[in-house]
């Protein structure tokens, strides 16, 4: 078993890491279609339905970030312009799996409390096929 440190997981937009992220998640789901009939002997029967997915990430805000990572202003621009993004969920370790899809930002939040760090959270809904690849 090759367990790895979750710190290595990241959300990448067009192969560029979303900056200062502190956590991220990928959620895949599938709807089901009920096909239960009187002939089902009292058991529910299902067909596979529409598949969908979402990705979320959150992290620290640094408006002065000058590196090449995607920051909160890049995320805002994508949300504001309704841009379809190329999203990858990966740990970027050679030979490990990665998941890619087109996505839209459906939620973007910034917050900051007194004597606390300024943070952001972003949610993405996947559109179309989700592909699994290797790095």
C-alpha positions in Angstrom: 0.0 0.0 0.0 1.4 3.4 -1.0 -0.1 5.9 1.4 1.0 9.5 0.8 0.8 12.7 2.7 -2.4 14.7 1.9 -0.4 17.8 1.9 0.7 16.8 -1.6 -2.9 17.0 -3.0 -3.8 20.1 -4.9 -6.3 21.7 -7.3 -4.7 22.8 -10.5 -6.3 25.2 -13.1 -4.7 24.8 -16.5 -1.8 22.9 -14.8 -1.2 25.8 -12.3 -1.6 25.2 -8.6 -4.3 27.2 -6.8 -2.2 29.2 -4.4 -2.0 29.0 -0.6 -4.5 26.2 -0.4 -4.8 24.5 3.0 -7.2 21.8 2.0 -9.0 20.4 -1.1 -11.5 17.7 -1.9 -12.9 15.8 -4.9 -16.4 14.4 -4.7 -17.9 12.1 -7.4 -21.5 10.9 -7.5 -24.0 9.0 -9.6 -27.8 9.4 -9.6 -29.8 6.2 -9.8 -33.1 5.5 -11.6 -35.6 3.4 -9.8 -36.9 0.6 -12.0 -38.7 -1.4 -9.2 -41.8 -3.2 -10.4 -44.3 -5.6 -8.8 -42.0 -8.4 -10.1 -39.1 -7.1 -8.0 -40.0 -9.5 -5.1 -40.1 -6.6 -2.7 -36.6 -5.4 -3.5 -35.7 -2.1 -5.0 -34.0 -2.3 -8.4 -32.0 0.5 -10.0 -30.3 1.6 -13.2 -27.2 3.8 -13.3 -28.0 7.4 -14.0 -26.2 10.7 -14.5 -22.7 11.0 -13.1 -21.4 14.3 -11.6 -18.6 15.7 -9.6 -17.4 18.7 -7.6 -14.1 19.9 -6.3 -13.5 22.4 -3.5 -10.5 24.1 -2.0 -9.8 26.6 0.7 -6.7 28.5 1.8 -5.1 31.7 2.8 -5.4 35.0 0.9 -2.2 36.8 -0.1 -3.0 39.7 -2.4 0.7 40.4 -2.8 1.5 36.8 -4.1 3.8 37.4 -7.0 4.5 33.8 -8.0 2.9 31.9 -10.8 0.2 30.1 -8.8 -3.5 30.9 -9.3 -4.6 33.3 -6.5 -7.9 34.7 -5.3 -7.9 37.4 -8.0 -7.6 34.7 -10.7 -10.5 32.8 -9.1 -12.6 35.9 -9.0 -11.8 36.7 -12.7 -12.9 33.1 -13.7 -16.1 33.4 -11.6 -16.9 36.9 -12.9 -16.3 36.0 -16.5 -18.2 32.6 -16.2 -15.0 30.9 -17.6 -15.0 27.2 -18.2 -11.8 26.0 -16.5 -9.6 23.0 -17.1 -9.3 21.6 -13.6 -7.0 18.8 -12.3 -7.1 17.2 -8.9 -3.6 15.6 -8.3 -0.7 15.1 -6.0 1.7 15.6 -9.0 3.8 12.5 -8.0 5.0 10.6 -11.0 3.0 7.4 -11.5 0.1 8.4 -9.3 -3.5 9.0 -10.4 -4.9 12.4 -11.3 -8.4 13.4 -12.2 -9.3 16.1 -14.8 -12.4 17.8 -16.1 -13.9 21.0 -17.3 -15.3 23.0 -14.4 -17.1 26.2 -13.4 -16.6 28.1 -10.1 -20.0 27.9 -8.4 -19.0 29.5 -5.1 -16.2 31.8 -4.0 -15.9 33.2 -0.5 -13.4 35.4 1.3 -13.5 35.9 5.0 -11.4 37.2 7.8 -11.9 37.5 11.5 -10.3 39.8 14.1 -6.8 38.8 14.7 -7.1 35.9 12.3 -5.8 35.1 8.8 -7.8 36.1 5.8 -9.1 32.9 4.0 -10.9 31.9 0.9 -13.0 28.9 -0.2 -13.9 28.0 -3.7 -16.3 25.3 -5.1 -16.2 24.0 -8.6 -18.9 21.9 -10.4 -17.5 19.5 -13.0 -19.0 19.6 -16.5 -18.7 16.7 -18.9 -16.4 13.7 -18.6 -14.1 13.2 -15.7 -10.9 11.5 -16.8 -8.4 9.6 -14.8 -4.8 9.7 -15.8 -1.3 9.3 -14.3 1.3 11.9 -13.8 
